[in-house]
Amino acid sequence: MVTKACTRCHRLMEEDRCAVCNLTTSKNWSGFLIIVDPDNSPIAQELQITLPGEYALRVR
């Protein structure tokens, strides 16, 4: 199982296209962030994350 990250929203997934943005995903990512409650998370607000889930901090 290879985890990939969306090149726009940085959401982690296994698919070749992001389910949220419909853009291609990349295997070249680093950093791992889990957002449980984006409305009450200063980090999620700073990164403009609105949906709970797993995210990459950096995607190339």
Summary of the structure (lengths in Angstrom):
residues: 60
radius of gyration: 10.8
end to end distance: 19.5
largest distance: 31.5
contacts: 156
relative contact order: 0.29
helix: 13%
strand: 40%
